[in-house]
């Protein structure tokens, strides 16, 4: 358990932000992204890696928004959140919940 205590902390923090932050699902996903983005592939249990990578990809799939000169106008997260639908946001939020539950179940917490 101790090996994955930081993972547990970050996943729980993301889940807490999803559940308690004000705003629509996009606002709550922006908040949940912060602790999820602090995790690295090396510290995650191998069985969770693919799901975590999928979530992170879907949160930032559009990449940063750039102007004609190539300067970043909006981060990849912000650019993606500006265009996703509520149903997509709910699906990502559900997958974050499922990721946490898979972690808890696998680690017997």
Residue pairs with C-beta under 8 A, 6 or more apart in sequence:
1 8
1 107
1 109
4 43
4 45
4 103
4 107
6 39
6 43
7 39
7 43
7 44
7 45
7 103
8 103
8 107
8 109
9 35
10 35
10 36
10 38
10 39
11 35
11 36
11 96
11 99
11 100
11 103
12 100
13 35
14 32
14 33
14 34
14 35
14 36
14 96
14 100
15 32
15 96
15 97
15 100
17 28
17 31
17 32
17 34
17 35
18 28
18 29
18 31
18 32
18 93
18 96
18 97
21 27
21 28
21 31
24 86
24 89
25 86
25 89
25 90
25 93
26 81
26 84
26 86
26 89
28 93
29 59
29 81
29 89
29 92
29 93
30 77
30 78
30 81
32 93
32 96
33 59
33 77
36 52
36 55
36 56
36 59
36 96
37 56
39 52
41 49
41 52
41 53
44 52
45 103
45 106
45 107
47 102
47 106
48 99
48 102
48 103
48 106
51 95
51 98
51 99
51 102
52 99
54 95
55 92
55 95
55 96
55 99
58 80
58 88
58 92
58 95
59 77
59 80
59 81
59 92
60 75
60 76
60 77
60 80
61 76
61 80
62 76
62 79
62 80
62 83
63 76
63 79
64 72
64 73
64 74
64 75
64 76
64 79
65 72
65 73
65 74
65 78
65 79
66 72
66 73
67 73
74 82
81 89
84 92
103 109
